[in-house]
Amino acid sequence: MTEAEPSAVPTPPPAPDAAVADVARVPLRGLELRAALLLILMALLVGAAVLYLMWVRGAFEATQKLYLSADDSEGVVVGMDMSFSGFPIGRVSRIELAEQGSVRIHVDVPVKSARWLRTSSVFTLEKGLVGAARLRAFSGILDDPPLPPGAERIVLRGDVSAEIPKMVADARDVLLNLNRLTGEQSALYVTLGEVQRFTQRLNSSQGGLMAAVTGNEADARRVSDLLQRTAQLVKHLDAVTQRVDGVVQRADRQVLGHDGLLTDAQASVRQLGALLQDVRQSVVKVDAVLTEAQAVAGNAREASTDLGALRADVEASLRKLDTLITELNRKWPFAPRDKELRLP
């Protein structure tokens, strides 16, 4: 008997359970693939959301450092915003204790928002009764130089809760002062009593206002008589005033009227002006006569000078003539003894 070839031996049919397992394995692989894709998509969405949030929060922006010094870090937390005019322009990135015992606050300021900070800017930390603390910046003069990176500034604190004890103490002082004012021994209480008594006297039928002011009825009558006399005096003064007005009107007519003293005075002034004009002309004529007299006096002075020279010449000639006659008498034998020379 010959042995059969292996290829000729027929393969037995598969079992029913194995066929079912192969058929079920194919959908499971598709579900695993879909689940993996879904997980990858979720991871991408979460990463994109994180990156977007980081971008929105400014994690990828260029920033510069600002260091703020404060005495206390109460109310300051990492991540809080620093606002300018209500808009956030920086964020607290770190809080540390400095060597001097003060608190040092690190603030990251975006470069595009750093233009609002100047060298004269003021930084405050405000804490109200309700809500968290607020870190704020104020720049009063925007023309000042910009704040350099890494600058360090002092924070001014404004804590409303710290002012409550002082407000309570002030309110207590106000209440104590109010109690002193309204007490029975206070000046206000006494003044109100006096006002009440004055009102009672004013409303009484004896004397009325005058009695309330003066304090008794007799003084009120004297004041009333004084007022009546004052009224009569005013009437007399009114009559006197009317008389004075009449006198003033008559004086006005006599002085300022058409034929008054002022008109006569004006005419006299005009006549005096004409007389002064005549006097001025006479003075001009006298001035001319004086000028001529000065000229005549000058000529006479010159003539008297010439006469003096002429007299000197005549005297010299007479002396020469006398000398000549003396010489003739001395030489002439029949000369007379009388040597006197008689001049005409």
C-alpha positions as CSV (number, residue, x, y, z in Angstrom):
1,M,0.0,0.0,0.0
2,T,1.5,3.3,-1.1
3,E,1.7,6.3,1.2
4,A,-0.5,9.3,0.1
5,E,1.1,12.7,-0.8
6,P,0.7,15.4,1.8
7,S,-0.8,17.9,-0.7
8,A,-3.5,15.5,-1.5
9,V,-4.7,15.2,2.0
10,P,-7.8,17.5,2.4
11,T,-7.8,20.2,5.1
12,P,-10.5,19.9,7.7
13,P,-13.0,22.7,7.9
14,P,-12.5,25.3,10.7
15,A,-14.4,25.1,13.9
16,P,-17.4,27.5,14.3
17,D,-15.9,29.3,17.5
18,A,-12.7,30.4,15.7
19,A,-14.7,31.9,12.8
20,V,-16.7,33.9,15.2
21,A,-13.6,35.2,17.0
22,D,-12.0,36.3,13.8
23,V,-15.1,38.1,12.7
24,A,-15.4,40.0,16.1
25,R,-11.7,41.0,16.2
26,V,-12.1,43.3,13.1
27,P,-14.6,45.8,14.8
28,L,-12.7,45.9,18.0
29,R,-9.6,47.1,16.1
30,G,-11.6,49.9,14.5
31,L,-13.0,51.0,17.9
32,E,-9.5,51.1,19.3
33,L,-8.3,53.2,16.4
34,R,-11.2,55.6,16.8
35,A,-10.6,55.8,20.6
36,A,-6.9,56.5,20.0
37,L,-7.8,59.2,17.5
38,L,-10.3,60.7,19.9
39,L,-7.7,60.8,22.7
40,I,-5.2,62.4,20.4
41,L,-7.7,65.0,19.3
42,M,-8.7,65.8,22.9
43,A,-5.0,66.2,23.8
44,L,-4.5,68.6,20.9
45,L,-7.6,70.6,22.0
46,V,-6.4,70.8,25.6
47,G,-2.9,71.8,24.4
48,A,-4.4,74.4,22.1
49,A,-6.7,75.7,24.9
50,V,-3.7,75.9,27.3
51,L,-1.6,77.7,24.6
52,Y,-4.5,80.1,23.9
53,L,-4.9,80.9,27.6
54,M,-1.2,81.4,28.0
55,W,-1.3,83.8,24.9
56,V,-4.3,85.6,26.3
57,R,-2.6,86.0,29.7
58,G,0.5,87.4,27.9
59,A,2.9,84.5,28.5
60,F,4.5,85.0,25.1
61,E,4.7,88.8,25.3
62,A,7.9,90.7,25.8
63,T,7.9,92.1,29.3
64,Q,10.1,94.2,31.6
65,K,10.6,93.9,35.3
66,L,9.3,96.4,37.9
67,Y,10.1,96.0,41.6
68,L,7.7,97.5,44.2
69,S,8.6,97.8,47.9
70,A,6.0,97.6,50.6
71,D,5.9,97.3,54.4
72,D,3.3,94.5,54.3
73,S,2.3,91.9,51.7
74,E,-1.2,91.4,53.0
75,G,-3.7,91.3,50.2
76,V,-1.0,90.8,47.5
77,V,-1.0,87.4,45.6
78,V,0.9,86.1,42.7
79,G,-1.0,86.6,39.5
80,M,-2.9,89.8,40.6
81,D,-3.0,92.6,38.1
82,M,-1.6,96.1,38.3
83,S,-4.1,98.5,36.7
84,F,-3.7,101.9,35.2
85,S,-7.0,103.9,34.6
86,G,-8.9,100.7,35.2
87,F,-7.0,98.6,32.6
88,P,-4.4,95.9,33.6
89,I,-0.9,96.8,32.4
90,G,1.1,94.3,34.6
91,R,1.0,91.2,36.7
92,V,2.6,90.2,39.9
93,S,5.0,87.3,39.2
94,R,6.7,86.9,42.6
95,I,6.7,88.1,46.2
96,E,9.8,87.9,48.4
97,L,11.2,89.3,51.6
98,A,14.0,91.8,51.1
99,E,17.1,92.0,53.3
100,Q,15.9,95.1,55.0
101,G,12.7,93.4,56.2
102,S,10.4,95.0,53.6
103,V,8.4,93.1,51.0
104,R,9.6,93.1,47.4
105,I,6.9,92.6,44.7
106,H,8.0,91.5,41.2
107,V,5.7,92.9,38.5
108,D,5.9,91.9,34.8
109,V,4.9,94.8,32.6
110,P,4.4,94.2,28.9
111,V,6.6,96.4,26.8
112,K,3.7,97.8,24.9
113,S,2.0,98.9,28.2
114,A,5.2,100.2,29.7
115,R,4.7,103.6,28.0
116,W,2.1,104.5,30.6
117,L,4.7,104.3,33.4
118,R,6.9,107.4,33.9
119,T,9.6,108.3,36.4
120,S,7.1,110.4,38.3
121,S,4.5,107.6,38.5
122,V,2.9,106.7,41.9
123,F,2.0,103.1,42.9
124,T,-0.7,102.3,45.5
125,L,-2.0,99.2,47.2
126,E,-5.7,99.8,48.1
127,K,-7.6,97.4,50.3
128,G,-11.3,98.1,50.9
129,L,-13.8,96.6,53.3
130,V,-15.2,94.3,50.6
131,G,-13.2,92.6,47.8
132,A,-9.6,91.9,47.2
133,A,-6.7,94.4,47.3
134,R,-6.0,96.4,44.2
135,L,-2.5,97.4,42.9
136,R,-2.8,100.6,40.9
137,A,-0.4,103.0,39.1
138,F,-0.9,106.7,38.6
139,S,1.0,108.8,36.0
140,G,0.1,112.5,36.4
141,I,2.6,113.9,33.9
142,L,2.9,111.8,30.8
143,D,5.6,114.1,29.4
144,D,8.2,112.8,31.9
145,P,10.8,110.3,30.9
146,P,9.6,106.7,30.7
147,L,10.2,104.3,33.6
148,P,13.4,102.3,32.9
149,P,13.3,98.4,33.1
150,G,14.2,97.0,36.5
151,A,13.2,100.2,38.3
152,E,12.3,100.0,42.0
153,R,9.5,102.1,43.5
154,I,7.7,102.3,46.9
155,V,4.1,101.3,47.2
156,L,1.7,103.6,49.1
157,R,-0.9,101.6,51.1
158,G,-4.5,102.7,51.5
159,D,-6.3,100.3,54.0
160,V,-9.8,101.3,54.8
161,S,-10.1,98.7,57.6
162,A,-7.2,100.3,59.3
163,E,-9.0,103.6,59.5
164,I,-12.1,102.1,61.2
165,P,-10.7,102.3,64.8
166,K,-9.8,105.9,64.3
167,M,-13.3,106.6,62.9
168,V,-14.9,104.9,65.9
169,A,-12.7,107.0,68.3
170,D,-13.6,110.2,66.4
171,A,-17.3,109.2,66.6
172,R,-17.0,108.6,70.3
173,D,-15.4,112.0,70.8
174,V,-18.3,113.6,68.8
175,L,-20.9,111.9,70.9
176,L,-19.1,113.0,74.1
177,N,-19.0,116.6,72.9
178,L,-22.7,116.3,71.9
179,N,-23.6,115.1,75.4
180,R,-21.6,118.0,76.9
181,L,-23.5,120.5,74.7
182,T,-26.9,119.1,75.6
183,G,-26.3,118.7,79.3
184,E,-28.2,120.7,82.0
185,Q,-25.0,122.6,82.9
186,S,-23.9,123.4,79.4
187,A,-23.9,126.8,77.9
188,L,-26.3,125.7,75.1
189,Y,-28.9,124.5,77.7
190,V,-28.7,127.9,79.5
191,T,-29.0,129.8,76.3
192,L,-32.1,127.8,75.2
193,G,-33.6,128.6,78.7
194,E,-32.9,132.3,78.1
195,V,-34.4,132.2,74.7
196,Q,-37.5,130.5,76.1
197,R,-37.9,133.2,78.8
198,F,-37.5,135.9,76.1
199,T,-40.2,134.3,74.0
200,Q,-42.5,134.2,77.0
201,R,-42.0,137.9,77.7
202,L,-42.4,138.6,74.0
203,N,-45.8,136.8,73.9
204,S,-47.0,138.4,77.1
205,S,-49.5,141.4,77.0
206,Q,-47.4,143.7,79.1
207,G,-45.0,145.7,77.1
208,G,-44.6,143.4,74.1
209,L,-41.3,143.5,72.3
210,M,-39.9,146.5,74.2
211,A,-40.6,144.8,77.5
212,A,-39.0,141.6,76.3
213,V,-35.9,143.5,75.2
214,T,-35.5,145.8,78.2
215,G,-36.7,143.4,80.8
216,N,-39.4,145.5,82.5
217,E,-42.4,147.6,81.6
218,A,-41.0,150.9,82.9
219,D,-38.0,150.7,80.7
220,A,-40.3,149.7,77.8
221,R,-42.4,152.9,78.4
222,R,-39.3,155.1,78.5
223,V,-38.1,153.5,75.2
224,S,-41.5,154.2,73.7
225,D,-41.4,157.8,74.8
226,L,-37.9,158.1,73.4
227,L,-39.1,156.7,70.1
228,Q,-42.0,159.2,70.0
229,R,-39.6,162.1,70.6
230,T,-37.3,160.7,68.0
231,A,-40.2,160.7,65.5
232,Q,-41.0,164.4,66.4
233,L,-37.4,165.3,66.0
234,V,-37.4,163.6,62.6
235,K,-40.4,165.7,61.6
236,H,-38.6,168.9,62.7
237,L,-35.5,167.9,60.8
238,D,-37.7,167.3,57.8
239,A,-39.1,170.8,58.0
240,V,-35.6,172.3,58.5
241,T,-34.4,170.3,55.5
242,Q,-37.2,171.8,53.4
243,R,-36.2,175.3,54.5
244,V,-32.6,174.6,53.7
245,D,-33.7,173.3,50.2
246,G,-35.6,176.6,49.7
247,V,-32.5,178.6,50.7
248,V,-30.3,176.6,48.4
249,Q,-32.7,177.1,45.5
250,R,-32.7,180.9,46.1
251,A,-28.9,180.9,46.4
252,D,-28.8,178.9,43.2
253,R,-30.9,181.5,41.4
254,Q,-28.8,184.4,42.8
255,V,-25.5,182.8,42.1
256,L,-26.0,180.6,39.0
257,G,-29.0,182.4,37.5
258,H,-29.1,184.5,34.3
259,D,-28.5,187.7,36.3
260,G,-26.6,186.1,39.1
261,L,-23.2,186.7,40.7
262,L,-21.6,184.1,38.4
263,T,-22.6,185.9,35.3
264,D,-21.3,189.3,36.7
265,A,-18.1,187.5,37.7
266,Q,-17.7,186.1,34.2
267,A,-18.2,189.6,32.7
268,S,-15.6,191.1,35.1
269,V,-13.2,188.3,34.2
270,R,-13.6,189.2,30.5
271,Q,-13.0,192.9,31.2
272,L,-10.0,192.0,33.3
273,G,-8.7,189.9,30.4
274,A,-9.0,192.9,28.0
275,L,-7.3,195.1,30.6
276,L,-4.4,192.6,30.9
277,Q,-4.1,192.5,27.1
278,D,-3.7,196.4,27.1
279,V,-1.2,196.1,29.9
280,R,0.7,193.4,27.9
281,Q,0.9,195.8,24.9
282,S,2.1,198.6,27.1
283,V,4.8,196.4,28.6
284,V,5.9,195.5,25.0
285,K,6.2,199.2,24.2
286,V,8.1,199.9,27.4
287,D,10.4,197.0,26.6
288,A,11.1,198.7,23.2
289,V,11.8,202.0,24.9
290,L,14.2,200.3,27.4
291,T,16.0,198.7,24.5
292,E,16.5,202.1,22.8
293,A,17.6,203.6,26.1
294,Q,20.1,200.8,26.5
295,A,21.4,201.7,23.0
296,V,21.6,205.4,23.9
297,A,23.5,204.6,27.1
298,G,26.0,202.5,25.2
299,N,26.6,205.4,22.8
300,A,27.0,207.8,25.7
301,R,29.5,205.4,27.3
302,E,31.5,205.4,24.1
303,A,31.3,209.2,23.8
304,S,32.5,209.6,27.4
305,T,35.5,207.4,26.7
306,D,36.4,209.5,23.7
307,L,35.9,212.7,25.8
308,G,38.4,211.3,28.4
309,A,41.0,210.7,25.7
310,L,40.4,214.2,24.2
311,R,40.7,215.8,27.6
312,A,44.0,214.0,28.2
313,D,45.3,215.3,24.9
314,V,44.2,218.9,25.7
315,E,45.8,218.7,29.1
316,A,49.1,217.4,27.5
317,S,48.9,220.3,25.0
318,L,48.3,222.8,27.8
319,R,51.3,221.5,29.7
320,K,53.5,221.8,26.6
321,L,52.2,225.4,26.1
322,D,52.9,226.3,29.7
323,T,56.4,224.9,29.4
324,L,56.9,226.9,26.2
325,I,55.6,230.2,27.8
326,T,57.8,229.7,30.8
327,E,60.8,229.2,28.6
328,L,59.9,232.4,26.6
329,N,59.5,234.4,29.8
330,R,62.8,233.3,31.0
331,K,64.5,234.2,27.7
332,W,62.6,237.4,26.9
333,P,64.0,240.5,28.6
334,F,60.8,242.5,28.9
335,A,58.8,239.7,30.1
336,P,56.4,240.5,32.9
337,R,56.9,239.1,36.3
338,D,53.5,237.5,36.5
339,K,53.9,234.1,35.2
340,E,50.3,233.0,35.7
341,L,48.6,231.7,32.6
342,R,44.8,232.3,32.5
343,L,42.8,230.0,30.5
344,P,39.5,231.0,29.1
